[in-house]
């Protein structure tokens, strides 16, 4: 994706594929849980460094973000890694 941005829907989808909670993602990404909650409900977009931390944590767990390609942005699981 351009500028390494991800959408709230991609974040929700990635978490669902990994079977992790907002709290778990927040801990691994080292951001606050309200940052994840607000982002996923589209109340606000996190600061760029926090958004990158979220994306990096999900990618490290085996998620691949698919850019907009005419069918909309998406997410897929490339391989499941231990998330803890």
Gaussian input, Z-matrix of N, CA and C with variables (Angstrom, degrees):
# hf/3-21g

backbone

0 1
 N
 C     1     B1
 C     2     B2     1     A1
 N     3     B3     2     A2     1     D1
 C     4     B4     3     A3     2     D2
 C     5     B5     4     A4     3     D3
 N     6     B6     5     A5     4     D4
 C     7     B7     6     A6     5     D5
 C     8     B8     7     A7     6     D6
 N     9     B9     8     A8     7     D7
 C    10    B10     9     A9     8     D8
 C    11    B11    10    A10     9     D9
 N    12    B12    11    A11    10    D10
 C    13    B13    12    A12    11    D11
 C    14    B14    13    A13    12    D12
 N    15    B15    14    A14    13    D13
 C    16    B16    15    A15    14    D14
 C    17    B17    16    A16    15    D15
 N    18    B18    17    A17    16    D16
 C    19    B19    18    A18    17    D17
 C    20    B20    19    A19    18    D18
 N    21    B21    20    A20    19    D19
 C    22    B22    21    A21    20    D20
 C    23    B23    22    A22    21    D21
 N    24    B24    23    A23    22    D22
 C    25    B25    24    A24    23    D23
 C    26    B26    25    A25    24    D24
 N    27    B27    26    A26    25    D25
 C    28    B28    27    A27    26    D26
 C    29    B29    28    A28    27    D27
 N    30    B30    29    A29    28    D28
 C    31    B31    30    A30    29    D29
 C    32    B32    31    A31    30    D30
 N    33    B33    32    A32    31    D31
 C    34    B34    33    A33    32    D32
 C    35    B35    34    A34    33    D33
 N    36    B36    35    A35    34    D34
 C    37    B37    36    A36    35    D35
 C    38    B38    37    A37    36    D36
 N    39    B39    38    A38    37    D37
 C    40    B40    39    A39    38    D38
 C    41    B41    40    A40    39    D39
 N    42    B42    41    A41    40    D40
 C    43    B43    42    A42    41    D41
 C    44    B44    43    A43    42    D42
 N    45    B45    44    A44    43    D43
 C    46    B46    45    A45    44    D44
 C    47    B47    46    A46    45    D45
 N    48    B48    47    A47    46    D46
 C    49    B49    48    A48    47    D47
 C    50    B50    49    A49    48    D48
 N    51    B51    50    A50    49    D49
 C    52    B52    51    A51    50    D50
 C    53    B53    52    A52    51    D51
 N    54    B54    53    A53    52    D52
 C    55    B55    54    A54    53    D53
 C    56    B56    55    A55    54    D54
 N    57    B57    56    A56    55    D55
 C    58    B58    57    A57    56    D56
 C    59    B59    58    A58    57    D57
 N    60    B60    59    A59    58    D58
 C    61    B61    60    A60    59    D59
 C    62    B62    61    A61    60    D60
 N    63    B63    62    A62    61    D61
 C    64    B64    63    A63    62    D62
 C    65    B65    64    A64    63    D63
 N    66    B66    65    A65    64    D64
 C    67    B67    66    A66    65    D65
 C    68    B68    67    A67    66    D66
 N    69    B69    68    A68    67    D67
 C    70    B70    69    A69    68    D68
 C    71    B71    70    A70    69    D69
 N    72    B72    71    A71    70    D70
 C    73    B73    72    A72    71    D71
 C    74    B74    73    A73    72    D72
 N    75    B75    74    A74    73    D73
 C    76    B76    75    A75    74    D74
 C    77    B77    76    A76    75    D75
 N    78    B78    77    A77    76    D76
 C    79    B79    78    A78    77    D77
 C    80    B80    79    A79    78    D78
 N    81    B81    80    A80    79    D79
 C    82    B82    81    A81    80    D80
 C    83    B83    82    A82    81    D81
 N    84    B84    83    A83    82    D82
 C    85    B85    84    A84    83    D83
 C    86    B86    85    A85    84    D84
 N    87    B87    86    A86    85    D85
 C    88    B88    87    A87    86    D86
 C    89    B89    88    A88    87    D87
 N    90    B90    89    A89    88    D88
 C    91    B91    90    A90    89    D89
 C    92    B92    91    A91    90    D90
 N    93    B93    92    A92    91    D91
 C    94    B94    93    A93    92    D92
 C    95    B95    94    A94    93    D93
 N    96    B96    95    A95    94    D94
 C    97    B97    96    A96    95    D95
 C    98    B98    97    A97    96    D96
 N    99    B99    98    A98    97    D97
 C   100   B100    99    A99    98    D98
 C   101   B101   100   A100    99    D99
 N   102   B102   101   A101   100   D100
 C   103   B103   102   A102   101   D101
 C   104   B104   103   A103   102   D102
 N   105   B105   104   A104   103   D103
 C   106   B106   105   A105   104   D104
 C   107   B107   106   A106   105   D105
 N   108   B108   107   A107   106   D106
 C   109   B109   108   A108   107   D107
 C   110   B110   109   A109   108   D108
 N   111   B111   110   A110   109   D109
 C   112   B112   111   A111   110   D110
 C   113   B113   112   A112   111   D111
 N   114   B114   113   A113   112   D112
 C   115   B115   114   A114   113   D113
 C   116   B116   115   A115   114   D114
 N   117   B117   116   A116   115   D115
 C   118   B118   117   A117   116   D116
 C   119   B119   118   A118   117   D117
 N   120   B120   119   A119   118   D118
 C   121   B121   120   A120   119   D119
 C   122   B122   121   A121   120   D120
 N   123   B123   122   A122   121   D121
 C   124   B124   123   A123   122   D122
 C   125   B125   124   A124   123   D123
 N   126   B126   125   A125   124   D124
 C   127   B127   126   A126   125   D125
 C   128   B128   127   A127   126   D126
 N   129   B129   128   A128   127   D127
 C   130   B130   129   A129   128   D128
 C   131   B131   130   A130   129   D129
 N   132   B132   131   A131   130   D130
 C   133   B133   132   A132   131   D131
 C   134   B134   133   A133   132   D132
 N   135   B135   134   A134   133   D133
 C   136   B136   135   A135   134   D134
 C   137   B137   136   A136   135   D135
 N   138   B138   137   A137   136   D136
 C   139   B139   138   A138   137   D137
 C   140   B140   139   A139   138   D138
 N   141   B141   140   A140   139   D139
 C   142   B142   141   A141   140   D140
 C   143   B143   142   A142   141   D141
 N   144   B144   143   A143   142   D142
 C   145   B145   144   A144   143   D143
 C   146   B146   145   A145   144   D144
 N   147   B147   146   A146   145   D145
 C   148   B148   147   A147   146   D146
 C   149   B149   148   A148   147   D147
 N   150   B150   149   A149   148   D148
 C   151   B151   150   A150   149   D149
 C   152   B152   151   A151   150   D150
 N   153   B153   152   A152   151   D151
 C   154   B154   153   A153   152   D152
 C   155   B155   154   A154   153   D153
 N   156   B156   155   A155   154   D154
 C   157   B157   156   A156   155   D155
 C   158   B158   157   A157   156   D156
 N   159   B159   158   A158   157   D157
 C   160   B160   159   A159   158   D158
 C   161   B161   160   A160   159   D159
 N   162   B162   161   A161   160   D160
 C   163   B163   162   A162   161   D161
 C   164   B164   163   A163   162   D162
 N   165   B165   164   A164   163   D163
 C   166   B166   165   A165   164   D164
 C   167   B167   166   A166   165   D165
 N   168   B168   167   A167   166   D166
 C   169   B169   168   A168   167   D167
 C   170   B170   169   A169   168   D168
 N   171   B171   170   A170   169   D169
 C   172   B172   171   A171   170   D170
 C   173   B173   172   A172   171   D171
 N   174   B174   173   A173   172   D172
 C   175   B175   174   A174   173   D173
 C   176   B176   175   A175   174   D174
 N   177   B177   176   A176   175   D175
 C   178   B178   177   A177   176   D176
 C   179   B179   178   A178   177   D177
 N   180   B180   179   A179   178   D178
 C   181   B181   180   A180   179   D179
 C   182   B182   181   A181   180   D180
 N   183   B183   182   A182   181   D181
 C   184   B184   183   A183   182   D182
 C   185   B185   184   A184   183   D183
 N   186   B186   185   A185   184   D184
 C   187   B187   186   A186   185   D185
 C   188   B188   187   A187   186   D186
 N   189   B189   188   A188   187   D187
 C   190   B190   189   A189   188   D188
 C   191   B191   190   A190   189   D189
 N   192   B192   191   A191   190   D190
 C   193   B193   192   A192   191   D191
 C   194   B194   193   A193   192   D192
 N   195   B195   194   A194   193   D193
 C   196   B196   195   A195   194   D194
 C   197   B197   196   A196   195   D195
 N   198   B198   197   A197   196   D196
 C   199   B199   198   A198   197   D197
 C   200   B200   199   A199   198   D198
 N   201   B201   200   A200   199   D199
 C   202   B202   201   A201   200   D200
 C   203   B203   202   A202   201   D201
 N   204   B204   203   A203   202   D202
 C   205   B205   204   A204   203   D203
 C   206   B206   205   A205   204   D204
 N   207   B207   206   A206   205   D205
 C   208   B208   207   A207   206   D206
 C   209   B209   208   A208   207   D207
 N   210   B210   209   A209   208   D208
 C   211   B211   210   A210   209   D209
 C   212   B212   211   A211   210   D210
 N   213   B213   212   A212   211   D211
 C   214   B214   213   A213   212   D212
 C   215   B215   214   A214   213   D213
 N   216   B216   215   A215   214   D214
 C   217   B217   216   A216   215   D215
 C   218   B218   217   A217   216   D216
 N   219   B219   218   A218   217   D217
 C   220   B220   219   A219   218   D218
 C   221   B221   220   A220   219   D219
 N   222   B222   221   A221   220   D220
 C   223   B223   222   A222   221   D221
 C   224   B224   223   A223   222   D222
 N   225   B225   224   A224   223   D223
 C   226   B226   225   A225   224   D224
 C   227   B227   226   A226   225   D225
 N   228   B228   227   A227   226   D226
 C   229   B229   228   A228   227   D227
 C   230   B230   229   A229   228   D228
 N   231   B231   230   A230   229   D229
 C   232   B232   231   A231   230   D230
 C   233   B233   232   A232   231   D231
 N   234   B234   233   A233   232   D232
 C   235   B235   234   A234   233   D233
 C   236   B236   235   A235   234   D234
 N   237   B237   236   A236   235   D235
 C   238   B238   237   A237   236   D236
 C   239   B239   238   A238   237   D237
 N   240   B240   239   A239   238   D238
 C   241   B241   240   A240   239   D239
 C   242   B242   241   A241   240   D240
 N   243   B243   242   A242   241   D241
 C   244   B244   243   A243   242   D242
 C   245   B245   244   A244   243   D243
 N   246   B246   245   A245   244   D244
 C   247   B247   246   A246   245   D245
 C   248   B248   247   A247   246   D246
 N   249   B249   248   A248   247   D247
 C   250   B250   249   A249   248   D248
 C   251   B251   250   A250   249   D249

   B1=1.4448
   B2=1.5211
   B3=1.2970
   B4=1.4549
   B5=1.5241
   B6=1.3299
   B7=1.4612
   B8=1.5245
   B9=1.3275
   B10=1.4618
   B11=1.5208
   B12=1.3147
   B13=1.4545
   B14=1.5213
   B15=1.3153
   B16=1.4501
   B17=1.5221
   B18=1.3126
   B19=1.4610
   B20=1.5227
   B21=1.3117
   B22=1.4601
   B23=1.5275
   B24=1.3239
   B25=1.4591
   B26=1.5283
   B27=1.3193
   B28=1.4652
   B29=1.5295
   B30=1.3085
   B31=1.4605
   B32=1.5288
   B33=1.3255
   B34=1.4695
   B35=1.5217
   B36=1.3306
   B37=1.4597
   B38=1.5136
   B39=1.3151
   B40=1.4645
   B41=1.5230
   B42=1.3198
   B43=1.4644
   B44=1.5181
   B45=1.3380
   B46=1.4634
   B47=1.5300
   B48=1.3222
   B49=1.4628
   B50=1.5270
   B51=1.3111
   B52=1.4649
   B53=1.5263
   B54=1.3418
   B55=1.4569
   B56=1.5171
   B57=1.3360
   B58=1.4613
   B59=1.5229
   B60=1.3107
   B61=1.4636
   B62=1.5276
   B63=1.3102
   B64=1.4638
   B65=1.5214
   B66=1.3041
   B67=1.4617
   B68=1.5250
   B69=1.3318
   B70=1.4603
   B71=1.5252
   B72=1.3305
   B73=1.4638
   B74=1.5212
   B75=1.3114
   B76=1.4656
   B77=1.5307
   B78=1.3209
   B79=1.4704
   B80=1.5269
   B81=1.3294
   B82=1.4615
   B83=1.5277
   B84=1.3293
   B85=1.4679
   B86=1.5298
   B87=1.3270
   B88=1.4652
   B89=1.5265
   B90=1.3389
   B91=1.4602
   B92=1.5255
   B93=1.3121
   B94=1.4628
   B95=1.5298
   B96=1.3272
   B97=1.4607
   B98=1.5308
   B99=1.3528
   B100=1.4660
   B101=1.5365
   B102=1.3291
   B103=1.4692
   B104=1.5223
   B105=1.3358
   B106=1.4652
   B107=1.5242
   B108=1.3258
   B109=1.4666
   B110=1.5214
   B111=1.3256
   B112=1.4650
   B113=1.5244
   B114=1.3288
   B115=1.4630
   B116=1.5249
   B117=1.3240
   B118=1.4614
   B119=1.5206
   B120=1.3102
   B121=1.4676
   B122=1.5288
   B123=1.3236
   B124=1.4648
   B125=1.5212
   B126=1.3343
   B127=1.4576
   B128=1.5238
   B129=1.3407
   B130=1.4654
   B131=1.5203
   B132=1.3211
   B133=1.4643
   B134=1.5177
   B135=1.3270
   B136=1.4683
   B137=1.5279
   B138=1.3168
   B139=1.4621
   B140=1.5293
   B141=1.3244
   B142=1.4687
   B143=1.5248
   B144=1.3275
   B145=1.4710
   B146=1.5305
   B147=1.3292
   B148=1.4636
   B149=1.5244
   B150=1.3134
   B151=1.4573
   B152=1.5266
   B153=1.3119
   B154=1.4654
   B155=1.5254
   B156=1.3239
   B157=1.4624
   B158=1.5276
   B159=1.3263
   B160=1.4717
   B161=1.5184
   B162=1.3148
   B163=1.4696
   B164=1.5305
   B165=1.3180
   B166=1.4660
   B167=1.5232
   B168=1.3264
   B169=1.4653
   B170=1.5276
   B171=1.3189
   B172=1.4667
   B173=1.5276
   B174=1.3189
   B175=1.4697
   B176=1.5269
   B177=1.3291
   B178=1.4606
   B179=1.5287
   B180=1.3335
   B181=1.4654
   B182=1.5293
   B183=1.3310
   B184=1.4579
   B185=1.5122
   B186=1.3203
   B187=1.4613
   B188=1.5224
   B189=1.3168
   B190=1.4606
   B191=1.5192
   B192=1.3190
   B193=1.4603
   B194=1.5136
   B195=1.3209
   B196=1.4575
   B197=1.5277
   B198=1.3377
   B199=1.4660
   B200=1.5213
   B201=1.3090
   B202=1.4668
   B203=1.5175
   B204=1.3163
   B205=1.4656
   B206=1.5160
   B207=1.2991
   B208=1.4555
   B209=1.5137
   B210=1.3242
   B211=1.4532
   B212=1.5124
   B213=1.3091
   B214=1.4505
   B215=1.5133
   B216=1.3268
   B217=1.4556
   B218=1.5227
   B219=1.3116
   B220=1.4540
   B221=1.5128
   B222=1.3133
   B223=1.4536
   B224=1.5182
   B225=1.3246
   B226=1.4609
   B227=1.5127
   B228=1.3142
   B229=1.4427
   B230=1.5143
   B231=1.3276
   B232=1.4575
   B233=1.5136
   B234=1.3042
   B235=1.4530
   B236=1.5075
   B237=1.3032
   B238=1.4533
   B239=1.5151
   B240=1.3298
   B241=1.4599
   B242=1.5146
   B243=1.2884
   B244=1.4497
   B245=1.5202
   B246=1.3068
   B247=1.4602
   B248=1.5207
   B249=1.2990
   B250=1.4554
   B251=1.4771
   A1=108.59
   A2=115.93
   A3=118.36
   A4=109.55
   A5=115.02
   A6=122.61
   A7=112.85
   A8=117.53
   A9=122.14
   A10=113.49
   A11=118.01
   A12=121.09
   A13=109.95
   A14=114.73
   A15=120.91
   A16=107.42
   A17=116.33
   A18=120.23
   A19=110.26
   A20=115.34
   A21=120.84
   A22=110.02
   A23=117.17
   A24=120.90
   A25=111.26
   A26=116.74
   A27=119.76
   A28=110.45
   A29=117.43
   A30=121.35
   A31=109.77
   A32=116.86
   A33=120.64
   A34=110.68
   A35=116.35
   A36=121.07
   A37=112.30
   A38=116.28
   A39=120.73
   A40=110.13
   A41=116.78
   A42=119.69
   A43=110.87
   A44=116.11
   A45=120.09
   A46=110.84
   A47=116.59
   A48=120.03
   A49=111.50
   A50=116.27
   A51=120.82
   A52=112.34
   A53=116.31
   A54=120.20
   A55=113.01
   A56=115.81
   A57=120.10
   A58=110.57
   A59=115.53
   A60=121.57
   A61=110.87
   A62=114.71
   A63=119.92
   A64=109.62
   A65=116.96
   A66=121.13
   A67=111.19
   A68=116.79
   A69=120.16
   A70=111.36
   A71=116.54
   A72=119.48
   A73=110.38
   A74=116.92
   A75=120.74
   A76=111.06
   A77=116.76
   A78=120.30
   A79=111.41
   A80=116.52
   A81=119.80
   A82=111.37
   A83=116.97
   A84=121.10
   A85=111.66
   A86=116.37
   A87=122.25
   A88=112.31
   A89=113.13
   A90=121.03
   A91=106.62
   A92=117.37
   A93=119.52
   A94=110.61
   A95=115.67
   A96=119.47
   A97=110.75
   A98=119.81
   A99=118.89
   A100=113.36
   A101=117.27
   A102=120.00
   A103=109.84
   A104=116.78
   A105=121.50
   A106=110.12
   A107=116.54
   A108=121.58
   A109=110.80
   A110=116.94
   A111=120.88
   A112=111.87
   A113=116.69
   A114=120.25
   A115=110.33
   A116=116.79
   A117=120.48
   A118=112.84
   A119=118.30
   A120=119.08
   A121=111.59
   A122=114.10
   A123=122.85
   A124=113.10
   A125=115.72
   A126=120.81
   A127=110.82
   A128=115.81
   A129=120.41
   A130=109.27
   A131=114.89
   A132=121.17
   A133=107.05
   A134=118.33
   A135=120.07
   A136=112.15
   A137=115.19
   A138=120.42
   A139=107.96
   A140=117.77
   A141=120.44
   A142=114.91
   A143=117.67
   A144=118.80
   A145=111.47
   A146=117.79
   A147=120.73
   A148=111.16
   A149=117.03
   A150=120.66
   A151=109.93
   A152=117.06
   A153=121.06
   A154=110.46
   A155=118.08
   A156=121.27
   A157=110.94
   A158=116.67
   A159=121.32
   A160=109.74
   A161=115.54
   A162=120.23
   A163=110.92
   A164=116.70
   A165=121.24
   A166=111.66
   A167=117.36
   A168=121.12
   A169=110.60
   A170=116.64
   A171=120.40
   A172=111.02
   A173=116.95
   A174=120.16
   A175=111.05
   A176=117.23
   A177=120.92
   A178=111.20
   A179=116.12
   A180=120.97
   A181=112.10
   A182=117.44
   A183=120.62
   A184=115.97
   A185=117.42
   A186=121.44
   A187=109.88
   A188=115.97
   A189=121.30
   A190=108.04
   A191=116.15
   A192=121.35
   A193=109.12
   A194=115.92
   A195=122.48
   A196=107.56
   A197=117.33
   A198=120.15
   A199=112.23
   A200=114.28
   A201=121.71
   A202=107.70
   A203=116.97
   A204=120.09
   A205=111.55
   A206=116.64
   A207=120.96
   A208=112.20
   A209=116.78
   A210=120.94
   A211=112.11
   A212=116.73
   A213=121.68
   A214=111.48
   A215=116.73
   A216=120.46
   A217=109.79
   A218=115.91
   A219=119.41
   A220=111.91
   A221=114.27
   A222=122.18
   A223=107.51
   A224=115.82
   A225=119.63
   A226=108.94
   A227=114.28
   A228=121.30
   A229=107.72
   A230=116.57
   A231=120.14
   A232=111.08
   A233=115.88
   A234=121.35
   A235=107.98
   A236=115.86
   A237=119.69
   A238=108.95
   A239=114.59
   A240=121.26
   A241=107.51
   A242=116.26
   A243=120.29
   A244=108.67
   A245=117.81
   A246=121.29
   A247=112.76
   A248=120.12
   A249=119.29
   A250=114.58
   D1=152.10
   D2=179.17
   D3=-68.14
   D4=140.65
   D5=179.10
   D6=59.27
   D7=18.28
   D8=179.04
   D9=57.26
   D10=26.54
   D11=179.19
   D12=-82.16
   D13=148.86
   D14=172.33
   D15=-127.15
   D16=156.74
   D17=179.34
   D18=-92.53
   D19=164.43
   D20=176.80
   D21=-60.63
   D22=-40.45
   D23=179.40
   D24=-63.81
   D25=-39.17
   D26=177.52
   D27=-64.65
   D28=-39.61
   D29=179.02
   D30=-63.52
   D31=-47.35
   D32=178.35
   D33=-60.29
   D34=-44.47
   D35=-179.48
   D36=-63.87
   D37=-41.89
   D38=179.91
   D39=-63.82
   D40=-43.73
   D41=178.62
   D42=-62.19
   D43=-41.99
   D44=179.86
   D45=-62.32
   D46=-42.71
   D47=179.65
   D48=-63.32
   D49=-35.27
   D50=-179.81
   D51=-83.77
   D52=-16.82
   D53=-178.39
   D54=69.47
   D55=38.25
   D56=-179.17
   D57=-116.84
   D58=157.59
   D59=-179.85
   D60=-88.73
   D61=169.52
   D62=174.49
   D63=-62.97
   D64=-38.44
   D65=178.88
   D66=-61.66
   D67=-45.02
   D68=179.51
   D69=-62.41
   D70=-43.96
   D71=178.61
   D72=-62.28
   D73=-44.25
   D74=179.89
   D75=-59.03
   D76=-42.47
   D77=-179.69
   D78=-63.64
   D79=-47.31
   D80=-177.23
   D81=-69.37
   D82=-38.33
   D83=-180.00
   D84=-79.12
   D85=-11.79
   D86=-178.70
   D87=60.39
   D88=46.01
   D89=172.69
   D90=-126.31
   D91=167.85
   D92=179.52
   D93=-76.22
   D94=151.98
   D95=177.11
   D96=-60.17
   D97=-41.91
   D98=177.30
   D99=-57.69
   D100=-28.85
   D101=176.19
   D102=-62.35
   D103=-44.95
   D104=178.94
   D105=-66.67
   D106=-47.16
   D107=-178.41
   D108=-58.29
   D109=-51.42
   D110=-178.33
   D111=-63.62
   D112=-38.97
   D113=178.79
   D114=-63.92
   D115=-49.10
   D116=-175.88
   D117=-67.45
   D118=-26.57
   D119=176.62
   D120=-94.25
   D121=7.56
   D122=175.37
   D123=62.43
   D124=32.11
   D125=176.47
   D126=-80.80
   D127=-29.96
   D128=176.68
   D129=-162.81
   D130=159.48
   D131=175.34
   D132=-98.78
   D133=129.48
   D134=-179.77
   D135=-61.41
   D136=159.73
   D137=172.82
   D138=-55.04
   D139=149.09
   D140=-177.54
   D141=-51.33
   D142=-40.54
   D143=-179.72
   D144=-67.30
   D145=-35.87
   D146=177.08
   D147=-70.90
   D148=-39.18
   D149=178.38
   D150=-63.63
   D151=-40.47
   D152=177.42
   D153=-65.57
   D154=-38.22
   D155=178.46
   D156=-64.50
   D157=-39.79
   D158=177.67
   D159=-64.14
   D160=-49.55
   D161=-179.89
   D162=-59.54
   D163=-46.66
   D164=-178.73
   D165=-61.65
   D166=-41.40
   D167=179.36
   D168=-62.74
   D169=-42.41
   D170=-179.82
   D171=-69.57
   D172=-40.26
   D173=177.83
   D174=-65.15
   D175=-38.62
   D176=178.96
   D177=-63.77
   D178=-25.50
   D179=178.92
   D180=-85.48
   D181=-3.26
   D182=176.33
   D183=108.90
   D184=13.35
   D185=178.99
   D186=-91.74
   D187=139.85
   D188=174.10
   D189=-118.06
   D190=128.51
   D191=178.23
   D192=-91.39
   D193=131.31
   D194=-176.75
   D195=-103.45
   D196=126.44
   D197=-178.24
   D198=-72.13
   D199=165.09
   D200=173.27
   D201=-56.44
   D202=126.09
   D203=-179.15
   D204=-141.15
   D205=32.74
   D206=-178.27
   D207=98.06
   D208=-25.51
   D209=179.38
   D210=-109.10
   D211=3.19
   D212=-178.96
   D213=97.17
   D214=157.60
   D215=178.65
   D216=-69.20
   D217=156.93
   D218=-178.71
   D219=-149.74
   D220=-169.63
   D221=-179.37
   D222=-151.38
   D223=144.60
   D224=174.66
   D225=-144.78
   D226=158.30
   D227=-179.82
   D228=-96.23
   D229=118.83
   D230=-179.32
   D231=-88.18
   D232=-39.52
   D233=174.54
   D234=-165.86
   D235=142.32
   D236=-178.95
   D237=-86.32
   D238=128.38
   D239=177.06
   D240=-117.91
   D241=158.86
   D242=177.60
   D243=-62.56
   D244=122.43
   D245=-174.43
   D246=-88.42
   D247=-19.36
   D248=-174.50
   D249=-69.70

